[in-house]
Amino acid sequence: IEDPIFWLSCGAFICLMSGFIFADIMKSKLNNWTTKKISPLPLEDPRTISSWFTFFTGLTMIFVSALSIINFSIVKSFIFSLIISILFGVSMWKAIKDLWVQVEAGTVKEIDDFF
């Protein structure tokens, strides 16, 4: 299937579903921390990593198909999209991990402290 709209919708669906799964995993980690005092760390379990990876795979699909709609070549679109997804994914993973470290330590900063 070479229709970029199809791949854009598939990527959006994948992002949406894996985002919901990741959010549910984070919610259960937070509930376990507040009720049972089970540490939310380590964050690197197979369910968390697979839902995170799947989200950014869908994001890559969205970027590639969006760029191909405006007549970029598939190879250049894929390379650019992969780089953007990896950079965004790694930086957000570090931010979430830092947040969980702060939650576990009881030193969660207000959003104004970050800016």
ROFI-278965 format. One line per 3 residues: number of its first residue (from 1); for each residue x, y, z of C-alpha. Coordinates in Angstrom, 3 decimals, always signed. Layout:
N
NUM> X Y Z; ...
***
This chain:
115
1> +0.000 +0.000 +0.000; +1.570 +3.228 -1.115; -1.108 +5.652 +0.074
4> +0.500 +8.038 +2.584; -2.885 +8.856 +4.141; -3.276 +5.177 +5.050
7> +0.143 +5.125 +6.745; -0.586 +8.430 +8.467; -3.777 +6.971 +9.932
10> -2.011 +3.726 +10.911; +0.730 +5.711 +12.649; -1.829 +7.853 +14.463
13> -3.713 +4.755 +15.609; -0.513 +3.082 +16.803; +0.527 +6.235 +18.677
16> -2.870 +6.562 +20.290; -3.107 +2.948 +21.431; +0.460 +2.670 +22.696
19> +0.120 +6.066 +24.389; -2.928 +4.787 +26.271; -1.039 +1.628 +27.249
22> +1.964 +3.636 +28.452; -0.279 +6.002 +30.425; -2.018 +3.039 +32.050
25> +1.326 +1.528 +33.021; +2.416 +4.844 +34.562; -0.916 +5.126 +36.385
28> -0.531 +1.650 +37.868; +3.049 +2.455 +38.935; +1.808 +5.590 +40.677
31> -1.054 +3.719 +42.347; +1.335 +1.001 +43.543; +3.651 +3.686 +44.910
34> +0.907 +5.491 +46.822; -0.937 +2.446 +48.176; +1.655 -0.310 +48.557
37> +4.895 +1.748 +48.602; +6.224 -0.316 +45.674; +8.962 +1.678 +43.985
40> +8.119 +2.936 +40.481; +11.730 +2.328 +39.500; +13.270 +0.722 +37.556
43> +11.296 +2.106 +34.672; +12.927 -0.265 +32.172; +10.605 -3.261 +32.228
46> +9.534 -4.977 +28.980; +5.963 -3.578 +28.968; +7.122 -0.008 +29.464
49> +9.877 -0.189 +26.880; +7.703 -1.923 +24.285; +4.853 +0.595 +24.629
52> +7.358 +3.481 +24.465; +9.084 +2.013 +21.412; +5.750 +1.338 +19.714
55> +4.630 +4.928 +20.299; +7.730 +6.314 +18.609; +7.438 +3.782 +15.793
58> +3.968 +5.169 +15.126; +5.330 +8.700 +15.358; +7.971 +7.829 +12.771
61> +5.232 +6.484 +10.502; +3.310 +9.746 +10.901; +6.351 +11.875 +10.065
64> +7.339 +9.764 +7.048; +3.852 +9.790 +5.586; +3.368 +13.516 +6.258
67> +6.658 +14.330 +4.555; +5.865 +12.059 +1.629; +2.537 +13.860 +1.173
70> +4.489 +17.063 +0.508; +6.729 +15.224 -1.991; +9.841 +14.406 +0.020
73> +11.534 +11.163 -0.956; +10.753 +8.165 +1.217; +14.397 +7.538 +2.165
76> +15.060 +11.131 +3.239; +11.728 +11.262 +5.052; +12.503 +8.047 +6.899
79> +15.990 +9.166 +7.947; +14.752 +12.558 +9.149; +11.755 +11.031 +10.941
82> +13.861 +8.379 +12.617; +16.351 +10.953 +13.901; +13.566 +13.199 +15.230
85> +11.768 +10.274 +16.891; +14.938 +8.950 +18.522; +15.931 +12.371 +19.855
88> +12.447 +13.086 +21.161; +12.044 +9.583 +22.593; +15.354 +9.573 +24.458
91> +14.886 +13.066 +25.863; +11.340 +12.335 +27.039; +12.414 +8.995 +28.545
94> +15.044 +10.814 +30.599; +12.476 +13.403 +31.704; +10.004 +10.721 +32.804
97> +12.709 +8.763 +34.571; +13.826 +11.941 +36.376; +10.226 +12.571 +37.399
100> +9.912 +9.067 +38.864; +13.178 +9.534 +40.764; +11.739 +12.741 +42.222
103> +8.452 +11.003 +43.085; +10.296 +8.215 +44.860; +12.487 +10.686 +46.755
106> +9.510 +12.911 +47.597; +11.118 +15.967 +45.991; +8.874 +16.641 +43.003
109> +9.575 +20.140 +41.731; +6.864 +22.492 +40.598; +6.671 +23.148 +36.877
112> +7.821 +26.746 +37.420; +11.159 +25.473 +38.789; +11.959 +23.913 +35.415
115> +11.554 +27.209 +33.566
***
